[in-house]
Amino acid sequence: MTDQEVSPSPTPTPTPLDESTPEKEKGFFSSLRAVLTYRSYSVYLITSWILGIFGIILDSYMMLYFRQILVDFVAIGLLILFFTAIQLIMRIFGGYVGDNYNRKWLSVLTMAVSGLGFFILGTLPPFIGAIYIPFVGSVSTPLLWFMFGAFVTASSAIFASGSTSYIYENISPEHSGLAMGVFQTSVGFGLIGLALVTWLLGVGVSFVVTIQLLFLVGGFCYIAAALIRTAFLAPAKPILRKNRSANTFRDFFQQNGHAIRLLLVILPVFMGVLILDAISDGLYRFVSMFYLNEDLLFSYGEISLMLIVVLACSIPLSITVGGFFDRRGSRRAMVVIYAVMPICITLLILAPAFPYFLTPNVVDYLVGVSPVFRPLLSTAFIAMACKRINDILWGTLILTYLRRAIPRSETAKMLSIFFIVIMVANLFTPLPAAFTYTIFGATPVLLVSLLLNFVILAILLIGNIEPKPLPE
């Protein structure tokens, strides 16, 4: 355990390995070079690429995977609710853990526990069996095994805030936007996973077996990343904490209460925006893949192709938007990014009426040349691609914003509380979306998401989302 001190002072600038590097460099490439020389940043970045590869697979295919193993939309909603609730509980304790225990080892445990969860998910038993649970009834053995794997994977959230705090303190505030943008390029490595999914489906491997194989491969990669972090990450920086209660239980509530007050004082409007965005995004994410597959009749392979093109475009844009944040400030960047969101959802709603954005003759000719053009010429692809890319860029801005706004000694707790608030908002989306989609289809769910997008955009245009000064 590390003793730490509460201090509202700004995060100290990390020292690059190359001491000859000027403190303030001008130009994109010189800034990028400065970011990459920060001690431990490159090691953390390389291991985070593994998160990009398998995180994109989870984000892209899990709804379709649930549809294969559970069938019923309400059951899928309950499973998502279970996973989110476990993450929420772990995040509650994760902030205290992250600010009071060695952050390097927390970053190692994040990878190791995630890897164990992936191994469990990848060994889902193929046999059909059932176990009787009092007050619940018979539950299939594969479903129980899957829920156990989901529980272990979600449990890694208890270490995640400390892991993120570790790299936050190794990033200069001057280059924080660019540094977060480079981190977001990890999603581009999801191209490897998506290409593998597309290839396995192309050679005749079933969708369920394909996802389970990727879980197994992911488990090995996460464990390898944990070993790399153990060997090469620099020791965590100690921070002395004064006025710490000898009673751990009391200390937990005191520290978290202090962090909640700070978050509400520093980022009141910003948190309101993110709560509305979490609800909107939760509704959209629940129905979007089902909508593409079952309503618009795109195959798994065609959806994979769409995602591959999207990720290829996201890599340079993530770096660009991070640098834009550093140069021009947060408000303008957020308005520019979020203004595209309502357009994307509107196009998706209109996709059944206007399936292609080119004339029928041109579409027929190009599809005749190669069937690969069918999904890429669709209105749904334009809508989904722009929404995905903007979600990635929006995530870059949020991470950068938090990096600049919160004090170092409270980083893990405030990150945890931030994610807890988002998860609580997400808890309200799976079951309403499931019932609505089952009875009325996707359009009403997408319309509610669209309405929330307009409300958020209005707040960004009119309200002041900038952080308040740190209180004494």
Buried (B, 14 or more C-beta within 10 A) or exposed (E): EBEBEBBEEEBEEBBBEEEEBEEEBEEBEEBBBBBBBBEBBBBBBBBBBBBBBBBBBBBBBBBBBBBEBBEEBBBBBBBBBBBBBBBBBBBBBBBBBBBBBBBBBBBBBBBBBBBBBBBBBBBBEEEEEEEEEEEEEEBBBBBBBBBEBBBBBBBBBBBBBBBBBBBBBBBBBBBBBBBBBBBBBBBBBBBBBBBBBBEBBEEEEEBBEBBBBBBBBBBEBBBBBBBBBBEEBBEBBEBEBEEBEEEEEEBBEBBBEBBBEBBEEBBBBBBBBBBBBBBBBBBBBBBBBBBBBBBBEBEBBBBBBBBBBBBEBBBEBBBBBBBBBBEEEBBEBBEBBBBBBBBBBBBBBEBBEEBBBBEEEEBEEBBEEEEEBBBBBBBBBBBBBBBBBBBBBBBBBBBBBBBBBBBBBBBBBBBBBBBBBBBBBBBBBBBBBBBBBEEEBBBBBBBBBBEBBEEBBEBBEEBEBBBBEBEE
